[in-house]
Amino acid sequence: WLGKNYAAFLWEQFAPVLVGSVSLAAGLVIFFFIWHISLKQKVTQITRELKISEERYRQLIESSPDMVFLIDRTGKIRMANTSAAERLKIPVEKLVGHDMKHLVIPEDAGRFDPFLGHLFSGKTATLETRLNNQAKEEITVEFVAATLRSRNEPAHLACCFARDLTRRKRMEQELIASERLA
């Protein structure tokens, strides 16, 4: 025991293990640092692609001449495009959260609940009805709607496209009236 240099002895015995452990730890740190940077770049790229895709869909919905609504099971509007706001003469911000049933004229209101029931039973649904805009002008529309599903969950939202048929209906009535006169 006496006279031996234990530090040198321990270094000779355990230096390879110590150097190997430090090298392994440094390698792991470098690997995780590179992996972290790579992962951040992928997340940034996917986020950028998602924003571009989201913007395309937003432009698609906004460029539609038809009124486009996203509604829930109760008929509340969750999203509306600019065309809907313009035809209904209600700002988009006020349309969101508005009950679609309140836009349907009272004479047609009884047909709206069966439309929602049929729609959310997992099918597509159509309905020709009349809506009142903010100026109390009557608009004849045809709703074509389909539920939005995600995997095995029940549908909570539906996308409704409403085509304004007012001018076509007016022209049909004028044609019928002119045929009667002839």
Secondary structure, DSSP 4 states (H G I P E B T S, - for coil): -TT--HHHHHHHHHHHHHHHHHHHHHHHHHHHHHHHHHHHHHHHHHHHHHHHHHHHHHHHHHH-SSEEEEEETT-BEEEE-HHHHHHHTS-HHHHTT-BGGGTB-GGGGGGHHHHHHHHTTTS-EEEEEEEE-TT--EEEEEEEEEEE--TTSPP-EEEEEEEE-HHHHHHHHHHHHHHHH-
